[in-house]
Amino acid sequence: MSLFKARDWWSAALGEGEEFDQGCLCVGDVDNSGTGHDKIVVGSYMGMLRIFSPNANKLSDEGSADAQLLEVQLQNAIIQVEVGKFVSCSELLHLAVLHPRKLSVYSVSGTAGTVEHGDQYQLKLVYEHNLQRTACNMTYGTFGGVTGHHSLCIQSMDGMLMFFEQDSYSFGRFLPGFLLPGPLAYNPRSDSFLTVSSARQLESYKYETLAVATDAESRQDSDLLPKTGGKRLTPDWTFVLGEQAQDISVPSFSHSSSSILVLGERNLFCLRDNGQIRFMKKLEFNPSCFLPYPSVKDGTTNLLLGNHNNMLLIYQDVTLKWAAQLPFVPVAVRVASFPELKGVVVSLSSDGHLLSSYLGTDPSFFSTPKVDAREADYEQVDVEMKKLQKFIREATRTQDILPKSDAAEDLSVKATVCSCLDTSSQALIPDIDGLPVPSVTVQVKVKASSVLQSAKLSVCVQPPLAVSQDQFGLEQMGVGSTKEVSFSVFLNGRYPPADLTGDIVVSYSSPTGVPRVLQSRFSLPLALVCVPSSPAKTTKFKITVDTNQPPVDLSAIFREFSAKTEDKDGNSLAFQFLSGAKVTVVSSKTSQRYRIQSDSFEDMWLVVKELVQRFDQHFSKLEIKDFKKSFSGPMPLQEYFLSVDNHFQLRVSAQQYQDLLSERAVQFRAIQRRLLTRFKDKTPAPLQNLDSLLDATYNQVITLAEAAEENRALLEQAFVRLRSSTHLLVLLLSLWQGLTPDQTAILEATLLPLLQDTPQLGWEESCDAAVSHLLRSCLSRSPKDQATSLAHRGGPMLGLPQDTNRLKKHIALLCDRIGKGGRLTLASEANVQIPAQVQNLAAPGGVEPIAEVSGDGEEMEPPQEITQLIRKKPSKKVKKEKDYIEKKGVSTEPSEADGKEEAGVPEDPIKEVKKEKKESSKDKKESKKDSSKEAKEPMDEAKKKESSTSKEKKKEKEKEGKESVDKKVSRKSSVKVKDKKKEPGAGQG
């Protein structure tokens, strides 16, 4: 038996199906036996009244029946029971029972029995009051300082306090600002009543104030009191609790100081009689009931506090002294004295479990047997000590925020995608451009290894894919139970998705009540979004992938598409997307190259991804470990930037539609106000065409709303296409430089920081911030620049940019630095040592850092190598092969020049080079207008190596001059620093 557990002294089960609450329990010498021993009085909502006298010698089932003195079935539900001196001219204790519409006062008397059945007890009605209003709770005390007997105060459900002196009704008063009834208590020290209003504040009303206030028959009358000359009822003082109170108690025993205790939903308040707070205790649980009782130490108050965790806590003021476990959640708790034991804790549950218990320990007579002494094996102890030290080091070394999952999971989820498409499609769109839309069935098997409660399964796929059912409710699962669900996935839009993977999320509660989430992923077949077709002859975009293995028959890799293709050699295959362009894959017989070509750049992503994955699976089955794939052609940045510009223009249009809608809505409301004023005017006046203007404005609002909704749909489609283009660019970069999976993940997280666009945060600003961070940190030119960027972290808030020129420059610079061998890593920031000069800049007395938009202190312009990377002039050999391809049709063997050929729209390359030269000359002119620091920096790294020793001396003098300038700037006022921020060189990249 646990030490922290309430010791059962006596218990009883009160009926079946009965309900009990806070006021259904009281203790006292209700039968006036004169011994001073208490009896337990319990009333239920079913109208059953019971009186018990527990005895320690009667612990059996028969003993609980013998301890029951009285059981009476009353006609009405029992809300509250109290024991007090409620009869005039009598010092005996009587029992007051509160019903919803009646107050009854009974006398309990016992007659000594002459047979073995024992004494007989009777319940006799002394008087009763029929209530005109439904009662909520009551309190009693010596109202007005009258001694010798107790008066009763009942609070109704509509906020009226009704006062009774024995068998006569005194008066009734309505509480001001009443909405819902709260707990009610009487303070005999200040002769006032305490309650908590719906405003969540504790209010105190003196009995004298209540007595002299003008009587009101209804709440409407009480509201009209100031007009009729009556005295309005106001509280003596108030205290804001900030939460709803569950109970109020005013201890009246001598050992405690004068205090008022209020039990809230999450806090325990202790106040003085004048409303000043003594202390407040924040609780870490949901309390259910409480009871103050006398303390041995003077000036403090002991407190019994029950909570919904089946715990009984004992506090001395705010200090926890003891905690005991109960078998139920107590709704009422009392302290009673019985013949065999004093200070017994009596607790009652909502379903009628009555328990009398005590705190402490039981003596244990168990003694451990003696063990034969044996010598310790020091070698075994040393091995065990090393093992434990290893565990301690591993536990202290890990600094994970989330706890590690257990080795044995509570749940296992397995998703299986059917190998063939559904015979009868479940798609909402039957066909797109004459092509039927198929669907595929996914079966999910959930197996539980422990008891799980409230399990729910959710399915999420990428738009425009949709599922037949995305939510499944799993009933309570036992150990080893299995549940299977199935759903269909289909295309629900007129554009291809950016990803063919789906997520399954299962949320459940563990046996201990801890909420947990389990995720699983499944991959959908490519045949869900495209069908086989004939190869295209001429296309706009081309991508070439090189391998180090002999060419593979495409019909052997894409078996589901090879059955309907027209090419029997297996070196070409075409995929026609249901809602997109046609993508053709051509393999070479001799050069180990594969060309993917299409009229849509973003539609090639799914085919390229599927081709690379199937190559890996094919060669892994052949156990070829040195298989490598690469991309040698120039990066198709210009084609990628077309998707970026399209998405950005739709975002700008969405913002313009929002502004126009706001203007028209303001205009519409203004016209409505003018019309309402005209209609309310008593003297009719002409409308002056306001009704026509209202109709025209309404039509404009509807038209703008429809246009905004159409633009939103186009924006969602453009974002999906942008994601496809970005995925393709990341894949080509990884193939181009042979990036590791970790580096590819960093690059993908940088270029795709968002899964969806929002009006507050879009892809352009998020991607620009992420790319700028990489250029300042792991891809910076020197460790000094990296340290400077780490010291000057932070920048302006992200928002919709004016154009995409800066973003394009940063992405081009990112590709250039990756092509020159830059490493993508997140751990390099911790290894950079910040120079002392940079630390002085960040010091409180240093120069205030100027937030540069470019980010890394240098103007992020793409060097001349990038223009060569993006666009090159084709050779004569390439032109000849182009003419040969156009004459013959589809090329069956990609030439070696494909790796050097441009993967974009075929335009005049000479004009493009001239345009880029003009743009580079403009960029150079703009760079000359930058700040003096940037102008002094050398623009070419080759000139640094060729500089003589005389130039190095000049640079040292210039550095000394810069340091002196920095010292002067630090002494100047911050106004000049702000002026420096406004310069174009420091504000624009």
SVG drawing of the C-alpha trace seen along z (x, -y; Angstrom):
<svg xmlns="http://www.w3.org/2000/svg" viewBox="-45 -68 101 85">
<polyline fill="none" stroke="black" stroke-width="0.4" points="0.0,0.0 1.3,-3.4 2.3,-5.9 0.4,-8.7 -3.0,-7.2 -6.0,-8.0 -6.6,-5.2 -10.1,-3.8 -11.9,-4.0 -15.5,-3.6 -17.3,-3.7 -20.7,-3.3 -22.3,-3.2 -25.4,-5.4 -27.9,-3.9 -27.6,-3.5 -28.0,-6.1 -28.2,-9.0 -26.3,-12.3 -24.7,-14.4 -23.0,-17.8 -21.3,-20.3 -24.1,-21.2 -25.4,-17.6 -23.1,-16.8 -22.9,-18.2 -21.8,-16.9 -23.0,-17.7 -24.8,-16.4 -28.1,-16.6 -29.9,-14.3 -28.7,-16.4 -27.2,-13.4 -25.1,-15.6 -21.9,-13.5 -20.5,-15.9 -20.0,-13.2 -21.0,-14.1 -23.4,-12.4 -23.1,-12.5 -26.2,-13.9 -26.3,-13.3 -29.1,-14.4 -29.3,-13.5 -30.8,-15.1 -33.3,-12.2 -34.8,-13.4 -33.2,-10.7 -32.1,-11.9 -29.7,-9.7 -28.1,-10.1 -25.1,-7.9 -23.2,-7.4 -20.0,-5.5 -18.4,-3.0 -14.9,-1.6 -16.1,1.9 -18.6,2.1 -16.6,2.4 -18.6,5.1 -21.6,4.6 -23.9,5.3 -21.9,2.7 -22.7,0.0 -26.4,0.8 -26.1,0.7 -24.4,-2.7 -27.3,-4.2 -29.6,-5.9 -32.2,-7.2 -33.3,-7.0 -36.2,-9.1 -37.5,-9.6 -38.6,-13.3 -40.8,-14.5 -38.4,-17.0 -34.7,-17.1 -32.4,-18.1 -30.0,-21.0 -28.4,-21.6 -28.5,-20.4 -27.3,-22.4 -27.3,-21.8 -28.0,-24.8 -30.2,-26.5 -33.1,-27.3 -36.0,-27.2 -36.8,-30.1 -36.9,-29.6 -34.8,-26.4 -31.1,-25.7 -31.3,-22.4 -29.8,-21.7 -32.2,-21.2 -31.8,-20.1 -32.5,-22.6 -33.2,-21.0 -33.3,-23.2 -35.5,-22.1 -35.9,-24.0 -39.1,-25.5 -39.3,-24.8 -37.3,-25.3 -38.0,-22.7 -36.6,-22.5 -36.7,-19.1 -35.9,-17.8 -34.2,-14.5 -34.9,-12.5 -33.9,-9.1 -35.7,-6.6 -33.8,-4.0 -34.7,-0.5 -35.5,2.5 -34.6,5.2 -31.5,6.1 -32.3,3.9 -31.1,0.8 -32.3,-2.7 -35.0,-4.2 -34.7,-7.6 -37.5,-9.8 -37.6,-12.9 -40.3,-15.4 -41.1,-18.5 -41.0,-21.7 -41.9,-24.3 -41.4,-25.0 -41.5,-27.9 -42.8,-27.7 -40.5,-29.7 -41.8,-31.9 -38.5,-31.6 -36.2,-28.7 -33.5,-28.3 -29.8,-27.9 -28.0,-27.7 -28.3,-29.0 -26.2,-30.1 -27.0,-30.7 -25.7,-32.7 -26.4,-35.2 -27.6,-38.0 -27.6,-41.5 -25.6,-40.3 -28.5,-38.4 -27.3,-35.6 -29.0,-32.4 -30.4,-31.3 -29.5,-31.2 -31.2,-32.9 -31.3,-31.6 -30.5,-33.4 -31.4,-31.7 -30.1,-32.9 -32.5,-32.3 -31.6,-31.5 -32.5,-35.0 -30.4,-36.8 -32.7,-37.5 -31.5,-37.1 -34.4,-35.9 -34.0,-36.2 -35.9,-34.0 -35.9,-34.3 -37.1,-30.9 -40.6,-30.4 -41.1,-33.9 -40.0,-35.6 -38.1,-38.8 -37.4,-40.5 -35.8,-39.9 -33.3,-41.9 -32.1,-41.6 -28.3,-41.7 -27.3,-44.4 -25.9,-43.4 -26.8,-39.8 -26.6,-37.2 -25.8,-33.8 -25.8,-32.7 -22.5,-32.1 -21.4,-30.7 -22.8,-32.4 -21.3,-32.7 -21.9,-34.8 -19.1,-36.6 -20.1,-36.9 -17.2,-39.2 -18.3,-42.0 -22.0,-40.9 -21.9,-40.8 -22.7,-38.4 -20.1,-37.3 -20.8,-36.2 -19.1,-36.1 -20.9,-37.8 -20.8,-37.0 -18.3,-39.8 -15.9,-37.3 -15.4,-39.6 -16.0,-39.0 -18.7,-41.3 -19.5,-42.0 -22.9,-43.3 -23.5,-44.3 -26.7,-43.0 -27.6,-46.5 -27.3,-47.8 -29.5,-44.9 -32.1,-45.6 -32.5,-49.3 -32.6,-49.1 -36.0,-49.6 -37.9,-46.3 -38.5,-45.2 -40.9,-42.7 -39.1,-42.0 -35.8,-42.8 -37.5,-45.6 -38.6,-47.3 -35.0,-47.2 -33.8,-48.8 -36.3,-51.7 -35.4,-52.4 -33.3,-55.6 -36.3,-57.0 -38.8,-56.4 -36.5,-57.7 -35.5,-54.4 -31.9,-53.5 -30.0,-51.6 -28.2,-48.4 -24.4,-48.7 -21.6,-46.4 -19.5,-47.4 -16.3,-46.4 -15.4,-44.3 -12.3,-42.3 -11.6,-41.2 -10.8,-37.5 -10.5,-37.1 -12.1,-33.7 -15.3,-32.0 -15.3,-30.8 -16.4,-27.3 -16.8,-27.9 -16.4,-30.5 -15.5,-29.8 -15.2,-32.1 -13.4,-30.3 -14.8,-31.2 -12.6,-29.1 -10.4,-31.1 -7.0,-29.8 -7.2,-31.3 -6.7,-34.9 -9.7,-36.8 -9.6,-35.7 -11.9,-34.9 -11.0,-32.0 -12.2,-31.7 -11.6,-28.7 -11.3,-29.6 -10.9,-27.4 -7.1,-27.7 -6.3,-29.8 -6.9,-29.9 -7.5,-33.4 -7.2,-34.5 -8.5,-38.0 -9.0,-40.0 -12.4,-41.2 -12.0,-44.6 -11.3,-43.0 -7.5,-43.3 -5.7,-40.2 -3.5,-38.3 -2.1,-35.7 -2.9,-33.8 -1.9,-30.3 -1.8,-29.2 -2.9,-25.6 -1.5,-23.2 -4.7,-21.1 -8.5,-21.5 -9.9,-21.7 -13.2,-20.2 -13.8,-21.2 -12.1,-22.6 -12.5,-23.1 -10.6,-25.1 -10.0,-23.6 -8.2,-24.8 -4.4,-24.8 -2.2,-24.1 0.1,-27.0 -1.4,-30.4 -1.9,-32.8 -2.2,-30.2 -5.0,-28.2 -5.0,-24.6 -6.9,-23.6 -8.2,-20.4 -8.3,-20.7 -9.7,-18.0 -8.9,-17.9 -10.0,-16.0 -6.8,-13.8 -8.4,-11.9 -6.0,-13.6 -6.6,-15.2 -4.1,-17.9 -3.4,-19.5 -2.1,-23.1 -0.9,-25.3 -1.6,-28.7 0.3,-28.2 2.7,-25.4 1.8,-21.8 2.1,-19.6 0.6,-16.3 -1.0,-14.6 -3.3,-11.5 -4.8,-9.5 -8.6,-9.0 -10.5,-6.3 -12.7,-9.0 -13.1,-12.7 -14.5,-14.4 -17.3,-16.9 -17.7,-17.7 -15.3,-17.2 -15.9,-17.7 -14.0,-17.0 -16.0,-15.2 -15.4,-13.7 -16.6,-10.2 -16.6,-8.1 -13.5,-6.1 -11.6,-8.7 -11.5,-12.5 -10.6,-14.5 -11.9,-12.0 -12.0,-13.3 -15.5,-12.7 -15.6,-12.9 -18.4,-12.4 -18.3,-11.6 -20.8,-12.7 -22.1,-9.1 -22.7,-8.5 -19.4,-7.0 -19.2,-8.1 -15.8,-7.6 -14.5,-8.4 -10.7,-8.2 -7.7,-9.5 -4.2,-10.5 -0.9,-8.9 0.6,-5.5 -0.2,-2.0 2.4,-0.1 4.2,2.5 5.2,5.7 7.2,7.1 10.9,7.5 13.3,8.2 15.2,11.5 18.9,11.5 21.0,12.2 24.2,14.2 27.1,11.8 29.3,12.4 32.3,10.7 31.8,8.1 33.0,8.8 35.0,5.6 35.5,6.3 31.7,6.7 31.1,3.6 33.6,1.7 31.9,2.9 28.5,1.9 29.9,-1.6 31.3,-2.2 28.0,-1.2 26.1,-3.6 28.5,-6.4 28.1,-5.8 24.3,-6.1 24.7,-9.3 27.0,-10.9 24.6,-10.0 21.7,-11.4 23.5,-14.7 24.9,-15.0 21.5,-15.0 19.7,-18.3 16.6,-17.4 13.5,-19.5 11.1,-16.7 11.2,-13.5 12.4,-10.4 9.8,-7.9 9.8,-4.5 11.2,-1.6 7.9,0.2 5.3,-2.0 1.7,-2.0 0.5,-2.0 1.7,-1.0 0.3,-2.4 0.9,-0.7 -0.4,-2.3 -0.7,-0.2 -1.4,-1.8 -3.1,0.5 -0.9,1.5 -3.7,0.9 -6.2,-1.9 -9.8,-1.6 -12.1,0.0 -14.8,-2.6 -13.3,-6.0 -14.3,-7.9 -13.2,-11.2 -15.5,-14.2 -14.4,-15.4 -15.3,-12.6 -12.9,-13.8 -10.5,-16.6 -10.1,-17.5 -11.6,-14.2 -9.3,-12.1 -11.0,-10.1 -9.8,-11.0 -8.8,-7.8 -8.6,-7.1 -6.5,-4.7 -7.4,-3.1 -5.2,-3.4 -5.7,-0.9 -4.5,-1.8 -4.0,0.8 -3.8,-0.4 -2.6,2.1 -2.5,1.3 -0.1,2.8 -1.9,1.3 -5.3,-0.1 -5.9,-3.3 -8.7,-5.9 -10.3,-8.5 -8.1,-7.6 -8.7,-9.6 -7.1,-9.2 -6.6,-12.1 -5.5,-12.0 -3.7,-14.9 -2.7,-15.1 -1.2,-17.9 -3.5,-20.0 -5.1,-19.6 -5.3,-16.0 -8.3,-15.0 -9.6,-12.1 -13.0,-10.5 -12.8,-10.7 -10.2,-12.6 -11.3,-11.9 -11.9,-8.5 -13.0,-7.9 -11.4,-4.8 -13.3,-3.4 -11.5,-2.3 -8.8,0.2 -7.7,3.0 -4.3,4.8 -3.6,6.5 -6.7,5.1 -6.5,4.1 -8.6,1.6 -8.5,1.2 -9.8,-1.8 -9.6,-2.6 -10.1,-5.7 -9.6,-6.8 -7.3,-9.5 -8.0,-11.3 -7.2,-14.5 -9.6,-17.4 -8.1,-20.2 -7.0,-21.2 -3.3,-21.4 -0.8,-18.7 0.2,-18.5 3.7,-19.4 4.0,-16.2 2.6,-12.7 3.0,-11.8 0.3,-11.8 0.4,-12.0 -1.5,-9.9 -1.8,-11.3 -3.2,-9.3 -3.9,-11.1 -4.7,-9.1 -4.4,-9.0 -2.0,-6.6 -3.2,-4.4 -1.8,-7.0 -3.9,-9.8 -1.0,-11.4 -2.0,-12.7 0.2,-11.4 0.5,-11.7 1.8,-9.2 2.6,-10.0 3.0,-7.9 3.6,-8.7 2.5,-7.0 3.5,-7.5 0.9,-7.6 1.6,-6.2 2.5,-8.5 -0.4,-6.9 -2.8,-8.8 -2.1,-12.1 -0.9,-11.2 -1.4,-8.7 1.0,-7.3 1.1,-9.2 3.1,-9.6 6.4,-11.5 6.5,-15.2 8.7,-16.4 9.4,-20.0 9.5,-21.3 10.5,-24.5 12.4,-23.1 15.0,-20.3 16.9,-18.7 19.7,-16.2 20.6,-13.7 23.9,-11.8 24.7,-8.4 27.8,-6.2 26.0,-3.0 24.9,-1.6 21.5,-3.0 18.4,-1.2 15.3,-0.3 12.6,-2.8 9.8,-0.3 11.4,2.0 11.4,-0.8 8.0,-2.2 6.1,1.0 2.6,-0.5 3.2,-3.1 5.1,-0.9 2.0,1.2 0.3,-1.6 3.4,-3.4 4.1,-3.4 7.9,-3.1 9.0,0.5 12.7,-0.2 12.2,-1.4 14.4,-4.5 11.5,-7.1 8.5,-7.4 5.9,-10.2 3.6,-11.2 0.5,-13.2 -0.7,-14.9 -4.4,-15.0 -4.4,-18.7 -1.0,-19.8 1.5,-19.5 3.2,-16.5 6.6,-15.3 8.9,-13.2 11.8,-11.1 14.4,-10.0 17.3,-7.7 20.6,-7.4 21.9,-4.1 25.6,-5.0 26.2,-8.2 24.5,-7.0 22.3,-10.1 18.6,-10.8 16.8,-13.8 13.5,-15.1 11.7,-17.7 8.3,-19.4 6.5,-22.6 6.0,-23.3 9.0,-23.7 7.2,-22.9 5.4,-19.8 8.8,-18.0 9.4,-17.8 7.2,-14.7 8.7,-12.8 12.3,-13.7 11.8,-12.8 10.1,-9.4 12.9,-8.7 15.7,-9.3 13.9,-7.2 13.3,-4.3 17.0,-4.4 18.1,-4.1 15.7,-1.2 16.7,0.6 20.5,0.4 20.1,1.3 18.3,4.5 21.2,5.3 23.6,4.7 25.5,1.9 26.9,-0.3 28.9,-2.8 25.9,-4.1 26.0,-7.8 23.8,-10.4 24.6,-14.0 23.5,-17.1 26.1,-18.9 24.0,-21.5 23.5,-25.1 21.0,-25.8 17.6,-26.9 17.2,-30.0 15.5,-32.1 12.7,-29.5 12.5,-29.2 12.2,-33.0 9.1,-32.9 7.2,-30.9 8.4,-33.3 7.2,-36.4 3.8,-34.8 3.3,-34.0 4.4,-37.5 2.1,-39.2 -0.9,-37.3 0.0,-38.3 0.2,-41.9 -3.2,-41.5 -4.7,-40.0 -3.4,-42.9 -4.9,-45.4 -8.3,-43.6 -8.2,-43.7 -7.6,-47.4 -10.3,-48.1 -12.8,-46.0 -12.0,-47.9 -12.6,-51.2 -15.9,-50.1 -17.0,-48.7 -16.3,-52.0 -18.2,-53.8 -21.1,-51.3 -21.5,-51.8 -21.3,-55.6 -24.1,-55.6 -26.2,-53.3 -25.8,-55.8 -26.9,-58.7 -29.9,-56.7 -30.8,-55.7 -30.6,-59.4 -32.9,-60.4 -35.4,-57.6 -35.5,-58.5 -36.0,-62.2 -39.6,-63.3 -39.7,-65.8 -39.3,-63.9 -36.4,-64.9 -35.3,-63.8 -32.8,-60.9 -30.6,-62.7 -29.8,-59.4 -28.3,-57.8 -30.3,-54.6 -28.7,-54.4 -25.3,-55.0 -26.0,-52.3 -26.9,-49.8 -23.8,-50.7 -21.5,-50.3 -23.1,-47.0 -22.5,-45.7 -18.9,-46.8 -18.4,-45.1 -19.9,-41.8 -17.7,-42.1 -14.6,-42.8 -15.3,-39.9 -15.8,-37.5 -12.6,-38.7 -10.7,-38.4 -12.0,-34.8 -10.9,-33.9 -7.5,-35.5 -7.2,-33.5 -7.8,-30.2 -5.2,-31.3 -2.8,-32.1 -3.2,-28.7 -2.5,-27.1 0.5,-29.4 2.0,-28.5 1.7,-24.7 3.5,-25.3 6.1,-27.4 6.7,-24.5 7.1,-22.1 9.7,-24.4 11.5,-24.9 11.6,-21.1 13.0,-20.6 15.7,-23.4 16.8,-21.8 17.1,-18.4 19.2,-19.7 21.4,-21.6 21.9,-18.4 22.7,-16.4 25.0,-19.2 27.2,-19.4 26.5,-16.0 25.0,-17.3 24.5,-15.0 20.9,-14.4 21.5,-16.8 22.7,-19.5 19.7,-18.9 17.4,-19.1 18.9,-22.5 18.6,-23.8 15.0,-22.6 14.1,-24.2 15.7,-27.5 13.9,-27.7 10.6,-26.3 10.1,-27.8 6.3,-27.7 3.8,-25.0 1.2,-27.6 0.8,-31.3 -0.9,-33.6 -1.8,-37.3 0.6,-38.1 3.6,-36.1 4.3,-35.0 6.9,-32.9 9.0,-35.7 9.9,-37.4 10.4,-34.1 12.7,-32.7 14.6,-35.9 15.3,-36.0 16.4,-32.3 18.7,-32.7 20.2,-35.9 20.9,-34.0 22.8,-31.3 24.8,-33.9 25.7,-35.6 26.6,-32.5 27.8,-29.2 28.1,-30.6 29.9,-33.9 33.2,-34.7 35.3,-35.0 35.0,-34.1 35.1,-37.8 32.0,-38.5 30.3,-35.5 31.2,-36.8 30.0,-40.3 26.7,-38.9 26.3,-36.9 26.9,-39.9 24.4,-42.0 21.5,-39.6 18.0,-40.9 16.5,-43.1 13.2,-44.7 9.9,-42.9 9.0,-40.7 6.5,-42.0 5.5,-42.0 8.4,-43.3 8.1,-45.9 9.6,-43.5 11.5,-40.3 14.8,-41.6 16.5,-41.4 15.3,-37.8 16.5,-36.8 19.9,-38.2 20.2,-36.3 19.1,-33.0 21.6,-33.4 24.3,-34.3 23.4,-31.2 23.7,-28.9 27.1,-30.6 28.5,-30.0 27.3,-26.5 28.9,-25.9 32.2,-27.2 32.3,-24.7 30.3,-26.3 29.2,-24.0 25.6,-24.0 25.7,-23.5 24.0,-24.8 26.7,-23.9 29.3,-26.3 27.9,-29.3 29.0,-27.8 32.6,-27.5 33.1,-31.1 35.0,-33.4 33.7,-36.9 36.6,-39.4 37.1,-42.0 36.2,-44.9 32.9,-43.3 32.2,-42.7 32.8,-46.3 30.2,-47.2 27.6,-45.2 28.6,-46.6 26.3,-49.2 28.8,-52.0 29.6,-51.1 28.1,-52.2 24.5,-51.4 24.3,-48.7 22.7,-49.7 20.2,-47.1 21.2,-46.4 18.7,-45.0 21.3,-43.0 22.3,-41.4 26.1,-40.5 27.6,-43.9 28.3,-43.6 26.2,-44.3 24.8,-40.9 25.2,-41.3 25.7,-38.2 29.2,-38.1 30.1,-37.7 30.4,-34.0 26.7,-33.7 25.7,-35.2 27.8,-32.6 26.2,-30.0 22.7,-31.0 23.2,-31.7 26.0,-30.6 26.4,-31.1 25.9,-27.8 28.7,-26.5 28.4,-25.7 28.2,-22.0 25.2,-22.6 23.4,-24.6 24.0,-21.7 22.5,-19.2 19.5,-21.4 18.8,-21.6 19.2,-17.9 16.7,-17.3 14.1,-19.7 14.3,-17.9 14.1,-14.4 11.6,-14.9 12.3,-13.4 16.0,-12.7 16.6,-9.1 20.1,-9.8 20.9,-12.9 24.2,-14.3 27.1,-15.3 26.4,-18.9 23.1,-18.5 24.9,-19.0 26.1,-22.4 22.9,-23.4 20.5,-25.9 17.5,-24.4 15.1,-27.3 13.1,-29.2 15.1,-29.3 15.9,-32.9 18.7,-34.8 21.7,-34.2 23.7,-37.1 20.9,-39.6 20.6,-38.0 24.4,-38.5 24.1,-42.1 21.1,-42.7 23.0,-41.1 26.1,-43.3 23.8,-46.4 22.3,-45.2 25.7,-44.5 26.9,-48.0 23.9,-49.5 24.5,-47.5 28.1,-48.8 26.9,-52.4 24.6,-51.9 27.3,-50.2 29.5,-53.4 26.8,-55.3 27.1,-53.2 28.7,-54.2 32.4,-55.0 33.2,-51.8 31.8,-49.7 33.5,-51.9 36.9,-51.3 36.5,-47.5 38.2,-45.8 35.7,-44.4 37.9,-41.7 39.7,-39.0 42.3,-38.6 43.5,-42.2 44.2,-41.4 46.7,-38.7 48.5,-40.9 48.9,-43.9 52.4,-44.9 53.7,-45.5 53.3,-49.2 49.5,-48.7 49.4,-46.6 51.0,-49.5 48.3,-51.8 45.6,-49.4 47.1,-49.3 47.0,-53.1 43.4,-53.0 42.4,-50.5 43.9,-52.8 42.0,-55.7 38.8,-53.6 39.3,-52.7 39.8,-56.4 36.6,-57.2 34.7,-54.5 35.9,-56.0 34.7,-59.5 31.3,-58.1 30.8,-56.5 31.2,-59.8 28.6,-61.5 24.9,-61.6 22.5,-58.9 20.8,-61.3 23.7,-61.1 23.6,-57.4 19.9,-57.5 20.8,-59.8 23.3,-57.3 20.6,-54.6 18.6,-56.6 21.4,-56.5 20.6,-54.3 23.8,-52.4 23.0,-51.2 19.3,-50.6 19.2,-48.8 21.2,-45.7"/>
</svg>
